[in-house]
Amino acid sequence: MSLKDIAKLDDEELKKREQELRRHLYDLRVQVATDKVKDLSQFGKDKKDIARVLTLLRQRARAKAAAQPKS
């Protein structure tokens, strides 16, 4: 999933996407244990997608915090 696609999602959808990616990563690990995985490069792709989602969530949280007036 590209950064442009991820950026279009709202915060709740991003959190849901993160959970889906983590679940897929877990499923891949199980497939490796049972010798059923065909594409080992999917590990790196999923990890990078998780990092993209988390980065975007963190950026949005920081922007919201910066926009709020300090009292």
C-alpha positions as CSV (number, residue, x, y, z in Angstrom):
1,M,0.0,0.0,0.0
2,S,1.4,3.4,-1.0
3,L,1.8,6.4,1.3
4,K,-0.8,8.3,-0.8
5,D,-3.3,5.5,-0.2
6,I,-2.6,5.4,3.5
7,A,-2.8,9.2,3.8
8,K,-6.4,9.2,2.6
9,L,-7.5,7.1,5.5
10,D,-8.8,8.7,8.7
11,D,-7.4,7.8,12.1
12,E,-9.8,5.0,12.9
13,E,-9.3,3.3,9.5
14,L,-5.5,3.6,10.1
15,K,-5.7,1.9,13.4
16,K,-7.9,-0.9,11.8
17,R,-5.4,-1.2,9.0
18,E,-2.5,-1.5,11.5
19,Q,-4.3,-4.4,13.2
20,E,-5.0,-6.1,9.9
21,L,-1.3,-5.8,8.9
22,R,-0.2,-7.2,12.3
23,R,-2.6,-10.1,12.0
24,H,-1.3,-10.8,8.5
25,L,2.3,-10.7,9.7
26,Y,1.3,-13.2,12.4
27,D,-0.3,-15.4,9.9
28,L,2.8,-15.3,7.7
29,R,4.9,-16.4,10.7
30,V,2.5,-19.4,11.2
31,Q,2.8,-20.3,7.5
32,V,6.6,-20.2,7.8
33,A,6.4,-22.6,10.7
34,T,4.2,-25.0,8.6
35,D,6.3,-24.5,5.4
36,K,3.3,-23.0,3.5
37,V,4.6,-19.5,2.8
38,K,5.4,-18.8,-0.8
39,D,6.6,-15.2,-0.8
40,L,9.1,-14.3,2.0
41,S,9.3,-10.8,0.8
42,Q,5.8,-10.2,2.2
43,F,7.4,-9.9,5.6
44,G,9.3,-6.8,4.7
45,K,6.4,-5.3,2.8
46,D,4.0,-5.7,5.8
47,K,6.6,-4.3,8.2
48,K,7.1,-1.2,6.1
49,D,3.3,-0.7,5.7
50,I,3.0,-0.9,9.5
51,A,5.7,1.6,9.9
52,R,4.0,3.9,7.4
53,V,0.7,3.7,9.3
54,L,2.3,4.3,12.6
55,T,4.3,7.3,11.3
56,L,1.2,8.9,9.8
57,L,-0.7,8.4,13.1
58,R,2.1,9.9,15.1
59,Q,2.4,12.9,12.7
60,R,-1.3,13.5,13.0
61,A,-1.2,13.3,16.8
62,R,1.7,15.7,17.0
63,A,-0.1,18.2,14.6
64,K,-3.2,18.1,16.8
65,A,-1.1,18.6,19.9
66,A,0.7,21.6,18.3
67,A,-2.6,23.1,17.2
68,Q,-4.0,23.1,20.7
69,P,-3.2,26.3,22.7
70,K,-1.0,25.8,25.7
71,S,-2.5,27.1,28.9
